[in-house]
Amino acid sequence: MSLLYSDAEAAKLLRALREAKTSEYPAKDLLRASDLPLLARDEPHVDADLRRIHKGKPLAPILLIRGAKSQGVALTVADGYHRICAICYYDENAPIRCRMVSASLCAAVFIDRGV
């Protein structure tokens, strides 16, 4: 995230993601909201995650930063793009565990906290 945000902002967002409640969204909706393409099934990371799914092993929650459609900002997948793609190949309607924060709300919260 330090490629998109300053080091201080990235640290705040990571802290907020750790504290965020876990929710679930269908895999296809996450791809659509992020404007990211579905990676090839044989991409090594997608394939490895798909094998984990077939073995019944749990996947870590996807980390997301909420977009702002009115401002032309798509959902940012901070971590878990390959997992989203793997789950799409398994079942595009399958719910994915996610932790999501809003970059603008985080900034306001941290300013209020004096962080």
Secondary structure, 3 states (H helix, E strand, C coil): CCCCCCHHHHHHHHHHHHHCCEEEEEHHHHHHHHCCCCCCCCCHHHHHHHHHHHCCCCCCCEEEEECEHHHCECCEEEECHHHHHHHHHHHCCCEEEEEEEEHHHHHHHHHHHCC
